[in-house]
């Protein structure tokens, strides 16, 4: 079991305007018959759902869902459409080979999605640019058959509809909040390690998540039980009552593209292995009748989608690996596939990762992330109904609330948002305000109004002797914020084994409006990453952000890393970190 190196913020966005998310969705349905003779011939037909989400600044993401409503297609397909304006350009795409001539666009199938059975769908997409108005194309053809609707009909919709009650997606057995009125699973493997530490028995009974960070974790390893073992133990702990178990789904191809400490076992193109060797076995186990009475919370693929917003070209924080994953589309494809397969199990509750306020809280990151998540939620056969909510601050250190300043404060008549380096034009100063605002943004992007939020509070208490007891001085915006902030990191972008961090709020159901629970997804005491290179067979590299001597990069403002020394590989037990977290716990132990 391993946990991630998590959290890479946007660079400063000084003076940038709010990126407007505009969505245009057009649906075209066709069932086109062809003349028949004594020799059977195929009856082609197609339905295309097109949507575009504007980033602001002339950029947009186009999402295209192709549904075959005719006979099965094999041997490949070609989709064609024409933009209303020649200023609308496809810059890069995924799940198809994209070409453009003038305003005419062609998307040709890849080797892995060239067959579409009757009733089956294929999700493709692209990033593009435009000037003026980004109007949706009005006609599509698939293999030279125009998608114009059922004979005599054409339908136009604004979004995919579902009959699911908001807050209860995908099955009638789900409840609005899976944590309400339920015990939460205590992982015996983690609990034993915590209890063996001096003072550790004070928290060894707390629920933490189980990390399925590689294929081998499903069956179990020499140091931890497998998925079936955890589920069987959860049934035992339930003892006839209600039990919630938390699982982290974390094994995408090209995983953790902006850091090295938790690189995964699957290469960037191994989406097939991800689906057949990882997600499918997990879904099959979760669907067993023996586990039907459990509430199974899945935290789906932390870090992945936010990386596609902030850590790609032309951002100064871009990495080559993230550019690759954005271009090949396998993060979107994989998340959609996971949501669809896991969401088909009626007692599974999917929550998608949304990074943290110090990563996505800037105007040009916030709404585009919600739009990208909506795209992924409707990819690979999934729908938005498979998303029960979102989680903020997974495995990170952002304070749940900053008690001594708020984003609207001013010093000397100037808003601190504009002057304080710690805030640097961000809209949010803590995770609670960020999570609540993101919930509303997700609803605006198209998600159901009943979605709930989780916040990981496992390491964001920031107690101990260094914790401020009141606001900072008003001599300057920096003095006011730095003197009063409880998050004592050197920079918001620091994410690895942070010195001075402490346990945060204990796991709690429904602690605030829109929040399903405070949770400990990151098990305290498990390393974020090694402080020096350590050879291993788990695909985990050495990231300098885990080296206490490192002077930083663009993702942490070229600041010192703030990491503890002598750390082991990510996921391995780190006694010094565990003791640090207990010492600085808030509320205190």
Secondary structure by P-SEA (a helix, b strand, c coil): ccccbbbbbcccccccccccbbbbbbbbbbbcccccccbbbbbccbbbbbbbbbcccccbbbbbbbbbccccccccbbbbbbbccccccccccccccccccccbbbbbbccccccccccbbbbbccccccccccccccccccccccccccccbbbbbccccccccccccccccccccccccbbbbbcaaaaaaaaacccccccccbbbbbbcccccccccccccccaaaaaaaaaaaacccbbbbbbbbcccccccccccccccccccccccccccccaaaaaaaaacccccccbbbbbcccaaaaaacccccccccccaaaaaaaaaaaaaaaaaaaaaaaaacccbbbbbbccccccccccccaaaaaaaaaaaaaccccccccccccccccccccccccccccccccccccccccccccccccccccaaaaaaaaaaaaaaacccccbbbbbbccccccccccccccccccccaaaaaaaccccccccccccccccccccccccccccccccccccccccccccccccccccccccbbbbcccccccccccccccccccccccccccccccaaaaaaaaaaccccc
